[in-house]
Amino acid sequence: MTVRKVVSADGTAIAYETRGAGPAVVLVGGALMTGAESAELAGLLAERFTVITYDRRGRGDSGDTAPYEPARESEDLEALIQGPAGGSAALFGMSSGAVLALEATARIGGAVTRLALYEPPFVTDGSRPPLPADYVAHLTELIGREAYGDAVEYFMTAAVGVPAEFVAGMRQAPFWASMEAVAHTISYDGRVMGDTMSGHPLPVDRWASVTVPVLVGSGDQGAPHILTGARELAEAGDNFTLRVFPGEEHAIAPQVLAPVLADFFGAPAV
C-alpha cells in the first residue's frame, strides 16, 4: 500500500492509505492504534467500499502539533473526508476512536453519511471504578519525563482495568515496544473521552446534532460496563441502533464485524 498525506487545518500532515472502490468509509482507531491495526478489516470492506485507514496525529507516519486539543482530531477527519474521501464518507470508530468519530460527526455535520461505533469505553455505572480524576494529568506527567512504559501500564490498569500482575507480564512481550512507541498519545484519548468514564450518565445532549444513522455495537462477553454504555448511547435518539455481537469481546474478529458494517454502510439513504 502507498502511504499518502493530507494536511489538516492546523498544518499537521496526516498519513493515510486507501483500499478498494465505492462509497468512502474512514476507519478510526482507538488508543495505541495506528492505521496498520485496521488493515484486515479494511481489506474485507474494500470489496464494496473505498476504505481509508490513517494514523491519528502523533502516531505512525502522521505529524503532530502542540498544544493538543481533541477538536484538532475532528479537523483531521474533516481533511480526510474533504480530500481522499471526495467530500463525504461513512465513519467507523473503535473503542475511544468511536467517541472521536461521534464527536467529529457532531462537528462536521453533513459530510458524514453514516456512523458505526464499536464499544466506546464509557463508564456510566458502578460495575467498575471510574477513571481517577487526575488520570490525564498523571499520564501527562509520565509522558513528560518519557516514562512511556509506565504510561502504558497506567493506561492498562486505570483505564482498561487489566490487573497489575498481568501487565507486568505484558511488559516482557514482543508487542510492548509497539505500544510504547505511541504511548505519548495515550493522554490524547483521555482528552477525547472527557468525562464519559466518570461513572455518570452520558452527556447525550452533546451529540444531539448527530442526525445520520448510527450503529452502536458491543460484544456480550466483554466488560459489563461497556455493554451498559453502548445500551445507554443507543437510546440517544431514534437514529441510534444497538447491535450486540454474541460471543464477542472488545477485540472483535474482523470477519464478524465486516459483513455487519458492509450491510449498514451499504443501506439505502434515509
Secondary structure, 3 states (H helix, E strand, C coil): CCCEEEECCCCCEEEEEEECCCCEEEEECCCCCCHHHHHHHHHHHCCCCEEEEECCCCCCCCCCCCCCCHHHHHHHHHHHHHCCCCCCEEEEEECHHHHHHHHHHHHHHHHEEEEEEECCCCCCCCCCCCCCCCHHHHHHHHHHCCCHHHHHHHHHHHHHCCCHHHHHHHCCCCCHHHHHHCHHHHHHHHHHHCCCCCCCCCCHHHHCCCCCCEEEEEECCCCHHHHHHHHHHHCCCCCEEEEEECCCCCCCCHHHHHHHHHHHHCCCCC
